[in-house]
């Protein structure tokens, strides 16, 4: 295998490993209304299964990140995806909403290994603009899954019950565990690992938080992710209930928005003449403007085409911002990359987990709650970003 083919295989595997979120969430989004009926529960409670997964993804990164700084990247990855697969199979057998929520948390906890360690592996290998460019490629590969997953999920529930989605996730988890063994080298050499008692490894969080601007940037990337999950948690109800689209049509529209994330994620590698901090400020300004227009549209009852267009621009900007904010943070941390990546994931998934029930709490009869929350998030991020010095 040539060097180019080896690099391509490495990027594809790493991009797939980093797509734990889309795999765990986007694949089953078209099934949410069906699950709500089968479990005889409310939209807000069924969305709690989404929140549980996100909280698991957040908590798991706090475990896998520091552990990888101590033991290396490969072993935690293998264990994580084996548990992910097992949890997915168990979800397919549950008939209790409480057990569904618990298992979704465990699924997220295990799947966090892919998110946190894909960023850490990249930081082991690259820095500076090279790291930004690699994250752009990685996020673009990751962004393909929001395109494929809802389409696949929409067609699956046409022929099989929602349990089939989680059986597929279980199979994917086992396959990825095998790919880790054959396709991902150990990138953290023994001499660069943290030594001493294991509990000392977790103290690295404290030194990272004390770094100038680090905590501010962690909050910025978190609220940007909150914008994304405000959209994700509301999208199925906006398109299927407000605009009366079928599950299959929703999957296609959602996939187009996934394409927006792919394009946005790739943009920073094409805009190297403009500083990362300046790109962040422009991207946030666009999100603020877009969310304000959506708020106006919720009052004036914009058409489906207008709303879909505004949401596409929104996710394009979010894709751009997630690549940039992740790169800025990881470039700050030449050491303890696993712990730094864990704090990135904690912030992103915590804000994502909070956003889902907040949007559902205010009902699914309008997209105003989603647009309002996105506006508030982007305003907070803008205020914080103005304190960053290039």
N, C-alpha and C positions, 0 to 999 in steps of 0.2 A: 504494500500500500504506500502511495506517495505521501510526501509531507503535507501537501495540500488536502488530500483525501483524509488523512489522519486528523488534520485540524478541523475539517468540516464535520467528521464524525464526532469529534470531541465537543464542538459547539452544539450540534444537534442533541447529543445526550444531555449535556449540561443545561441547555435551554429547556428540554423536556423535564428534567429534574426540578428546575426552578418554577415550573408551571403547576405546582401542587395546588395553588389557589384556583386557577381556572379549571383544572381537572376535577377538583372537589366541589366546585360551586357551579360553574357555568353548565356543566353536563346535566345537572339535575334541575336547573332553573325552570325549563319548560314543564317539569313534572310537579311544580309547587302547587298549582290549583288542584291537581289530582290527589296529591298527598294530603292537602287540607281537607278534602272531602272524605278520604278514607280514614283519616285519624279523627274526624269529627271535631276539628279545632278551628281557631280563628287565623286570619292572615298574619297577625302579629305573633302568635305562638309558633306557627310553622316557620316564620322567619327567624325564630329563635334557634332553629337548627342551623341556619346560616351563621348566626351570631356565635353559636357554640363552636363551630368549625373554625371561625376566624379567631376566637379567643384561644383555641387550641393551637392554632398556627402561631399566635403571639407568644404563648407560654412555652411552647416547644422550642422556639428559637433561643430563649433564655437558657435552655438546657443544652441543646446541641451546639450552639455557638462556642461557649467556653470549653465544653468537652472536646471539641475539635481542635482548639488551641492547645489542649493537653495531650490528646491521643492521636491527632492527625485527622484528616478529612474523610478518608475512605470508609473506615469501620463504622462511624456513626451514621453515615449515609446508608450503608447496607442494612443495618438494624432498623433504621427509620422506615425504609420502604417495605420491609417485611411486615412490620407491625401495621403500617398503612394498609397493606393488602388484606391482612387478617381482619382488621376493624371494618373494612369495606364489606367483606363477606358477611360479617355478623350483622351489619345494618340491614342487609337484605332479608334477614330472618326475623327482625323485630316487628312487633305489632303494637308497641307502646310508644306514645309520643315522648315520655320521659326517657325511655331507654334509647330512642332515636337521638335525642339531644345529647345524652351522655356519650354514646358511641361516636357521634359526630365530633365531639370534643377530643376524644382519643384519636380519631382519624386525623384531625387537624394537628394534634400534638406530634404525632409520628411524621406526618407529611411536612412539618416545619423543617425537617432536616434538609429537604431539597431546596427550599427557599433560602435558608440561611447559609448553607454550605456552597451553593453555586456562586453566591456573591464572594464568599471567602476564598474559594478556589481561584476566581478571577483576580482577586487582589493579591494572591500569592504569586501570580504570574505577570501582572501588569501594574503600571502606575501612570499618573498624568493623563495626557490626552489619549494615550493608548488604552488606558483603563476605560475612559469615557466611550471610546470607539467600540471596545469589546462589550461593554454594557449595552450599548445601542444595538449591537448584533444580537446579544443574548435576550434582550427585552423584545426585539422584533420576532425572534423565534418563539419566545414565550407568548407573544401576542397572537400567534397563529391559533393557539388553543381556544381563546374566546370566539374565534371564527368557526372552528370545527365543532367544538363541544356542544353549543346550543342546537346546531343543526342536527347533529347526531342524536342528542337527547330528545329533540322534538320528534324525530322520526321513530326513535326507539319506543316512546310511550304510545305511539300509534299502533304498535304491534305487540308490545310486552308491557306488563305492569311496571311501576316505578322501581321495583326491586331489581329489575334487569340492569338499570343504570349503575347500581352499586356492585353488582356482580362483575360488570365490566371494569369498574374501578379497582376491584380486588385483583383481577387478572393483570391490569396495568401495573399495579404495585409490585406483583411478583416478577413481571418481566423487567421492570426498571431495576429491581434488586440484582437481577442477573446481568444487566447492562453495566451496572456500577462495577461489578467484579471484572468484566473483560474490557471496559472502555474508559474508565476513569483512573488515571494514575494517582498516586499519593503526592500531592503538591506541597505539603508542609513537611519539610525535612526535619529529622529528629533534633538537630542542633538548634532549630528555630522554635521548638515547642516550649510551652511553659512547663516548668519543673516544680517539684515540691509537692506538698499535700494537695489533694484535689480541691478542697474548699478554698485554697488560696487562689486557684484559677478564677473563681467567680468574683474575686475582689478587683479584677481588671475592669469591671464595670465602673467602679468608683473613679479610677484614673482617667477613663475615657470621658466621663461626664464633666470632669474638671477642666478638660481642654477648652480653650477659648472658642466660642461659637458652636461647639459640638452639639450641645443640648438644643440650641436654637434651631440648628439644621435638622436635628432629629424630629422636632415638633413640626417643622415645615413639611418634611416628607410624609409625616403621619397625617396631617390635615389634607394633603393632596390625595392620599390614599382614601381618606374619608370621603372626599368628593367622588372618587371612583365608585365606592361601595354605596353611597347614597343613590347613585344612578343604577347600579346593579340590583340592589334590593327593591327598587321601585319599578324597574323596567318591565318585568313580566306583567305587573298589574296595570301599568300605563298602556302598554300595547294590547294586552289581551282583554282587559276589562273596560278601560276608557275608550279605546279605539276598536274593540271587538275583533281583534285579529286571532286567527287560529294559532295553535302551538307551533305549527310548521312555519307559518308566515312570520311569527315572532322570532323563530330561530334564524331565519334569513336576515331580517332587519338587524337583529342583535349581532349577527356575524359581520355585517357591513360595518357596524360600530367597532367590532374587533379589528377590522382592517384599519380603521382610524387609529387605533392604539398602536398597531404595527408601524404605520407611517410616522406617527408622532415619536415613537421610540427611536426610530432610525434617524430622525432629523438632526439631533446634536452632532452626529458624526459628519454631517454635511455643512455644519455651521461653525467650524473651528475658528473662523475669522472673528467670531463674536464670542466674548467671554461667557463662561457658564453662568455666572451670576446675572449678567445682563439678559441672557436667554430666559432664566427663571423669572425675572421681573416682567418681561414681555408676556410670557406664557400665563402668569397669574393675572395680568391685566385683561387678557382675552377671556379667561375663565370668569372673572368678575362681570365683564360685559355680557357674556353669553348667559350667565345665570340670571342677570337682571332682565334680559329680554324674555327668558323663559317664565319668569314671574309675571311679567306683563301678559305673556301669552296665555297663562292660566286664567287670567281675568277676561281676556278678549276671545278666548276659545280658539286658539290657533289650530290650523288644520294638521292632520297627521304628517303631511310632507314637511311642513314648517318645523314641527316639533322634532321629527326625526333628523332633519338637517342641523338643527341647533345642538342636538345631542351628539351628532357625529363630530361637529367642531369641538365640542366639550371634551370628548374622549381623546381626540387628536392632541389637544393641549395637555391633557393629563398624562398621556404616553410620553410626551416630550419632557414634562416636569419630573416624572418618576425616574427616568434615565439620568437626568441632570442632578437631582437631589441625592440620589444614591451614589453617583460618582463623586460629588463634592464631599460627602461624608467619608467614603472609603479612602479617598485620597488623603484625608486628614490622619489616617491611622495606618502607618507602615507596620506597626506591631499589633497583636491582638485582633487580627482581622475577623476572626470568628465571633468574638465578643462584640465588635463594632457592628458586624452584620446582624447579630442577634438584636441589638438595640434598634437598628433600622426596621427589622421585621416586627419587633414588639410595638413600636410606634405605629407602623402602618396597619397592622392587623388589629391593634387595640382601637384605633380610630375607626377602622372599617367595621369592627364588631359593635361599637357604640352607634354607628350611623344607621345600621339596618333596622333595629327596633325603633329608633327615633323617627325614621321616615314612616314606618308602619304604625306607630303610635298615633300619628295625626291623620290616619286613614288613607285609603287607596282610591278615593273619589276624585283626586286632583293630583297633578304633579307639582303643585305649589310647595308642599313640604320639602320635596326633594330639591327644588330650585333654591328655596330659602336657605336650606342647610348648606348647600354648595356655595352660595354667596357668602355666608358667614365664615365658612372654612377658608375660602380663598382670600377673604379680607384679612383674617388672622395671619395667614401665610405671607401676604403682602407686607403687612406691618413688620413682621419679623425679618423678612428678607431685606428690608431697607436698612437694617442694622449691620448687614454683612459688608465687609470691606474686601474689594477685589485684590 
